[in-house]
Amino acid sequence: MDSIIRAALRTASEVVGTAAAEPVVVGSSPRSVVMRCLLGDGAGSVFVKVFSKTPEGRSSFTSEAAGLSWGLGGPALLGADTEGLVVVMEDVGPAPSLAEVLVGADASVAARGLREWARELGRMAAASVGRRDEFDKLRKRYRTDGVWSGDEPWIERNGPEFLAALEADGIAVPAGLATELRRIATAGEHAYAAFTPGDPCPYNALVAPGGVRLIDFELSGYLPVFLIAAYCRSPFPSCWCVYRMPDEVLAEVERAFRTEIVGALPQLADDAVWEAGMRWATAVWTVDATAYWLRRVTAGDGPMQPERSTGPTRRQVLRYRWERAEELLVDGDYPAVRDAAGALLRQVGKRWEIPALPVYPAFA
């Protein structure tokens, strides 16, 4: 690790034209290490992010550098080195994450932070509509040997895995489910594509004095806009910091996002179009969560974040996804997915005998 940090500091110093020193590691994953470093000319500090030389690390470097260099949001990119897989970016300063605010005690601060988060996510998406070619050019500029994760057919792949998970747990497969899963993978909602940082979870949103700043663009790219908006309706479908939210707060957050994106895609002002797309997104994320988690939690439960011994458990969050599917898939678009979620609730969720997913502490 020390040799990696030293090499990253040398590269960062070359990128910014002055010495970067006194690194403090502020985050790490198998893909990357993030450090706050002081600049030798007294000009303050920067974030230096060095990526692993694995395929996942190379892909994450490309996405981070391309996403930040576009300037639609996130910290300002100061430089990137494709050989060392190092990104140097603006230090956005000390600020609590939205996750910290949501598990705090101030409901008004939490609600305001959520609205600002949704507006920023929506503003970024709206600014990207019709500009996919620009982003692809940026990706080519920072391309290494990695394969972008966004190219993976994850929605299509989840269908067979969802069916296999049901069968492994002894759940009768509802009639027509295989056909619905194929339709989900080819639905027309794919046409409404927009840019996302890729992991817009509350721990990747800093509640700064000037407004929420989104960070971590390692998975940045284009997605159907409804898959992004679903983070507002059934909060944070790919995240670990998941609790319930009051219905009125969810409605405000979704409205904040939708107001921004409608400016670029006015057809989404039509409630029928919007609701159909959101039902599709609910089905996609329900299938995704079940395909990934069901067999992993069969033997036992545990916290969503292994490093944290408190907070919601995996079974609680997975059961909540099934509950939301039953609540939201009510207009007949995906009856087999809804039936599957109901069967999972009655046959698996009830068997677990776990408390309901709690409300975010800030709203409790």
FENUR-V19471 format. One record per run of one state. SS is the DSSP state (alpha for helix, beta for strand, coil for the rest). FROM is the first residue (numbers start at 1). TO is the last residue. If there is no record, write none. Layout:
SS_FROM_TO + SS_FROM_TO
This chain:
coil_1_1 + alpha_2_16 + coil_17_19 + beta_20_28 + coil_29_31 + beta_32_39 + coil_40_44 + beta_45_51 + coil_52_54 + alpha_55_69 + coil_70_76 + beta_77_81 + coil_82_85 + beta_86_90 + coil_91_96 + beta_97_97 + alpha_98_102 + coil_103_106 + alpha_107_128 + coil_129_131 + alpha_132_141 + coil_142_148 + alpha_149_151 + coil_152_153 + alpha_154_168 + coil_169_176 + alpha_177_185 + coil_186_187 + alpha_188_191 + coil_192_192 + beta_193_196 + coil_197_201 + alpha_202_204 + beta_205_208 + coil_209_210 + beta_211_214 + coil_215_220 + beta_221_224 + alpha_225_233 + coil_234_243 + beta_244_244 + coil_245_246 + alpha_247_262 + coil_263_265 + alpha_266_269 + coil_270_270 + alpha_271_293 + coil_294_302 + beta_303_303 + coil_304_312 + beta_313_313 + alpha_314_328 + coil_329_334 + alpha_335_352 + coil_353_358 + beta_359_359 + coil_360_360 + alpha_361_363 + coil_364_364
